[in-house]
Amino acid sequence: MGIDDKIDNATENTAGKVKEGVGRATDDERLEAEGRNDQAAANLKQAGEKIKDAFKS
């Protein structure tokens, strides 16, 4: 996995955590759910990159 991909995934995951926290703090269920979805997407991308790396070796 390239360093750029790692940074992008980490950034997306962090942004999702922030969205989820803000949504929870403001009782905005939609924003909270968006944050959880962003985190899940980042985790899936990261898993996909790890699988690609495993096959490159």
Backbone as a chain_set.jsonl record, in Angstrom:
{"seq": "MGIDDKIDNATENTAGKVKEGVGRATDDERLEAEGRNDQAAANLKQAGEKIKDAFKS", "coords": {"N": [[0.863, -1.163, 0.0], [0.599, 2.134, -0.887], [2.103, 5.08, 0.498], [0.588, 7.352, 0.138], [-2.001, 6.331, -0.102], [-2.35, 5.263, 2.443], [-2.319, 7.595, 3.978], [-4.554, 8.946, 2.92], [-6.62, 7.152, 3.634], [-6.398, 7.184, 6.428], [-6.977, 9.855, 6.912], [-9.616, 10.016, 5.978], [-10.819, 8.266, 7.784], [-10.376, 9.6, 10.221], [-11.792, 11.976, 9.729], [-14.339, 10.906, 9.616], [-14.646, 10.052, 12.266], [-14.67, 12.517, 13.548], [-16.976, 13.684, 12.424], [-18.891, 11.863, 13.392], [-18.635, 12.315, 16.156], [-19.363, 15.044, 16.357], [-21.957, 14.879, 15.422], [-23.094, 13.298, 17.431], [-22.761, 14.985, 19.623], [-24.411, 17.104, 18.95], [-26.85, 15.993, 18.709], [-27.534, 15.128, 16.151], [-28.57, 12.781, 14.258], [-28.271, 12.002, 11.59], [-25.798, 13.111, 10.766], [-24.126, 11.792, 12.531], [-24.461, 9.152, 11.66], [-23.426, 9.42, 9.064], [-20.759, 9.867, 9.69], [-20.047, 7.393, 10.819], [-20.38, 5.82, 8.538], [-18.416, 6.911, 6.853], [-16.115, 6.129, 8.238], [-16.325, 3.357, 8.03], [-16.081, 3.047, 5.264], [-13.451, 3.925, 4.878], [-12.074, 1.964, 6.301], [-12.692, -0.309, 4.769], [-11.439, 0.347, 2.349], [-8.806, 0.381, 3.196], [-8.459, -2.29, 3.906], [-8.763, -3.479, 1.402], [-6.504, -2.473, 0.092], [-4.502, -3.719, 1.571], [-4.924, -6.37, 0.871], [-4.324, -6.275, -1.868], [-1.606, -5.679, -1.624], [-0.693, -8.026, -0.449], [-0.887, -9.864, -2.523], [0.965, -8.878, -4.274], [3.407, -9.532, -3.277]], "CA": [[0.0, 0.0, 0.0], [1.389, 3.349, -0.975], [1.979, 6.006, 1.627], [-0.53, 8.26, -0.156], [-3.239, 5.622, 0.222], [-2.431, 5.181, 3.903], [-2.676, 8.922, 4.482], [-5.942, 9.199, 2.526], [-7.506, 6.326, 4.453], [-6.351, 7.689, 7.799], [-7.679, 11.136, 6.912], [-11.045, 9.734, 5.862], [-11.242, 7.66, 9.041], [-10.394, 10.66, 11.226], [-12.917, 12.856, 9.414], [-15.541, 10.177, 10.018], [-14.735, 10.099, 13.726], [-15.057, 13.879, 13.91], [-18.391, 13.822, 12.061], [-19.684, 11.082, 14.335], [-18.614, 13.012, 17.437], [-20.16, 16.269, 16.256], [-23.353, 14.443, 15.328], [-23.514, 12.838, 18.753], [-22.808, 16.144, 20.512], [-25.5, 17.996, 18.56], [-28.042, 15.148, 18.523], [-27.812, 15.03, 14.722], [-28.399, 11.363, 13.95], [-27.819, 11.868, 10.209], [-24.367, 13.4, 10.749], [-23.481, 10.704, 13.255], [-24.466, 8.0, 10.762], [-22.467, 9.719, 7.991], [-19.429, 9.66, 10.259], [-19.809, 5.947, 10.908], [-20.233, 5.325, 7.168], [-17.1, 7.335, 6.372], [-15.127, 5.277, 8.886], [-16.439, 2.023, 7.442], [-15.52, 3.118, 3.913], [-11.99, 4.01, 5.008], [-11.588, 0.648, 6.727], [-12.787, -1.213, 3.624], [-10.381, 0.714, 1.405], [-7.543, -0.049, 3.776], [-8.419, -3.748, 3.791], [-8.528, -3.776, -0.005], [-5.102, -2.179, -0.205], [-3.68, -4.761, 2.197], [-5.085, -7.578, 0.052], [-3.522, -6.054, -3.077], [-0.191, -5.787, -1.246], [-0.384, -9.428, -0.183], [-0.728, -10.551, -3.792], [2.152, -8.349, -4.959], [4.624, -10.123, -2.7]], "C": [[0.905, 1.22, 0.0], [1.129, 4.26, 0.206], [0.818, 6.974, 1.399], [-1.865, 7.617, 0.205], [-3.431, 5.524, 1.736], [-2.883, 6.513, 4.492], [-4.129, 9.244, 4.155], [-6.916, 8.422, 3.396], [-7.542, 6.813, 5.9], [-7.111, 9.004, 7.914], [-9.183, 10.923, 6.853], [-11.592, 9.137, 7.158], [-11.353, 8.72, 10.136], [-11.562, 11.613, 10.997], [-14.235, 12.203, 9.821], [-15.738, 10.202, 11.526], [-15.19, 11.48, 14.195], [-16.541, 14.096, 13.611], [-19.283, 13.09, 13.053], [-19.763, 11.789, 15.685], [-19.459, 14.28, 17.433], [-21.645, 15.916, 16.187], [-23.899, 14.007, 16.675], [-23.698, 14.029, 19.691], [-23.998, 17.058, 20.211], [-26.823, 17.256, 18.366], [-28.491, 15.098, 17.065], [-27.523, 13.593, 14.285], [-27.869, 11.151, 12.53], [-26.312, 12.079, 10.118], [-23.584, 12.292, 11.45], [-23.381, 9.458, 12.367], [-23.491, 8.205, 9.601], [-21.041, 9.471, 8.476], [-19.087, 8.187, 10.362], [-19.605, 5.348, 9.512], [-18.873, 5.7, 6.586], [-15.996, 6.453, 6.963], [-15.132, 3.881, 8.28], [-15.833, 2.001, 6.044], [-13.992, 3.156, 3.966], [-11.41, 2.662, 5.396], [-11.641, -0.36, 5.583], [-11.691, -0.925, 2.599], [-9.024, 0.221, 1.91], [-7.397, -1.564, 3.665], [-8.143, -4.162, 2.347], [-7.085, -3.539, -0.402], [-4.189, -3.245, 0.386], [-3.749, -6.055, 1.399], [-4.261, -7.443, -1.227], [-2.026, -6.215, -2.76], [0.204, -7.232, -1.021], [-0.15, -10.191, -1.48], [0.474, -10.052, -4.589], [3.412, -9.04, -4.489], [4.962, -11.456, -3.303]], "O": [[1.849, 1.319, 0.784], [0.068, 4.213, 0.829], [0.142, 7.371, 2.348], [-2.752, 8.273, 0.752], [-4.543, 5.684, 2.241], [-3.723, 6.554, 5.391], [-4.86, 9.754, 5.005], [-7.924, 8.967, 3.846], [-8.605, 6.846, 6.52], [-7.809, 9.238, 8.901], [-9.938, 11.564, 7.584], [-12.701, 9.468, 7.578], [-12.323, 8.73, 10.893], [-12.241, 12.014, 11.942], [-15.14, 12.876, 10.313], [-16.86, 10.354, 12.01], [-15.994, 11.598, 15.12], [-17.275, 14.628, 14.444], [-20.3, 13.62, 13.501], [-20.833, 11.856, 16.292], [-20.183, 14.556, 18.39], [-22.48, 16.569, 16.812], [-25.041, 14.314, 17.017], [-24.659, 14.084, 20.458], [-24.529, 17.709, 21.111], [-27.803, 17.842, 17.906], [-29.687, 15.032, 16.78], [-26.384, 13.239, 13.984], [-27.101, 10.219, 12.292], [-25.621, 11.303, 9.458], [-22.504, 11.907, 11.003], [-22.345, 8.795, 12.33], [-22.804, 7.266, 9.198], [-20.217, 8.925, 7.743], [-17.974, 7.776, 10.034], [-18.76, 4.473, 9.326], [-18.247, 4.891, 5.901], [-15.056, 6.078, 6.263], [-14.077, 3.293, 8.044], [-15.148, 1.046, 5.678], [-13.324, 2.486, 3.177], [-10.368, 2.259, 4.879], [-10.734, -1.179, 5.44], [-11.09, -1.848, 2.049], [-8.207, -0.29, 1.143], [-6.313, -2.059, 3.358], [-7.375, -5.092, 2.101], [-6.509, -4.325, -1.155], [-3.202, -3.63, -0.241], [-2.748, -6.76, 1.265], [-3.575, -8.385, -1.626], [-1.281, -6.813, -3.535], [1.318, -7.629, -1.363], [0.703, -11.078, -1.528], [0.947, -10.745, -5.489], [4.388, -9.122, -5.234], [5.956, -12.072, -2.919]]}, "num_chains": 1, "name": "protein.A"}
